[in-house]
Amino acid sequence: MYNISSMYEAMVDGVIVEVTAGRSSRWAAMAAWWLGRQQILNARTFWYGVAAHMTNGLTSEEQEAIQDQLLSDERVYLSAVTELPAIPDFVASTVDGWVNVPISDETLKARYQLAIQQFMNAKARERGYDSLTTAVTYVGDKHPTFAAEAAALKDWRSDVWVYSLAELEKVIAKQRPIPTVAEFLNELPAFTWPETQSAEA
């Protein structure tokens, strides 16, 4: 169990619970801003990413109240962050060590699925799409390059989820060791961007 004398540990635990559940709340946003300022667990960028995403999901009055307290370098995150960041392995392992109870199957899967979704979104952003979800809407588009990229990403998304869900079931069934998130992402099917298509093709 974490130490009562070290209040930041309870804050970390609470914020991670909210991130894993995909929830945004005022208290978690404020806690995440503080954790980022203090560079807790040397994860400043992660905490600020969480804080910004949660802040953007609050009411306009709550957003304004928080923004008035932010430093200039912190405000940048509000426009730069579009999704909850994946939980770094070292943060997850630290929190798990405090709790001293087996992580639930649901929590385990949620952590990996969040990281996988962010991984695929990052791939889509390499070509200027907002996210993978946005990219695949271009399937069948009149622009040949957009259409080809969208079709390739859609197929890749299916391959990734088929593989990852099957492997996560093996982890839960104790048929394979629990990999770190980084290790698991390296296992996922590779993606190669299709060649640029000409309008005449």
Stockholm file with secondary structure:
# STOCKHOLM 1.0

chainA/1-201         MYNISSMYEAMVDGVIVEVTAGRSSRWAAMAAWWLGRQQILNARTFWYGVAAHMTNGLTSEEQEAIQDQLLSDERVYLSAVTELPAIPDFVASTVDGWVNVPISDETLKARYQLAIQQFMNAKARERGYDSLTTAVTYVGDKHPTFAAEAAALKDWRSDVWVYSLAELEKVIAKQRPIPTVAEFLNELPAFTWPETQSAEA
#=GR chainA/1-201 SS CCCTTCHHHHHHHHHHHHHHHTCCCHHHHHHHHHHHHTTGGGCHHHHHHHHHHHHHTSCHHHHHHHHTTCCHHHHHHHHHCCSCCCCCHHHHHHHHHHHCSCCCHHHHHHHHHHHHHHHHHHHHHTTTCSCHHHHGGGTTCSSHHHHHHHHHHHHHHHHHHHHHHHHHHHHHTTSSCCCCHHHHHHHSCCCCCCCCCCTTC
#=GC SS_cons         CCCTTCHHHHHHHHHHHHHHHTCCCHHHHHHHHHHHHTTGGGCHHHHHHHHHHHHHTSCHHHHHHHHTTCCHHHHHHHHHCCSCCCCCHHHHHHHHHHHCSCCCHHHHHHHHHHHHHHHHHHHHHTTTCSCHHHHGGGTTCSSHHHHHHHHHHHHHHHHHHHHHHHHHHHHHTTSSCCCCHHHHHHHSCCCCCCCCCCTTC
//
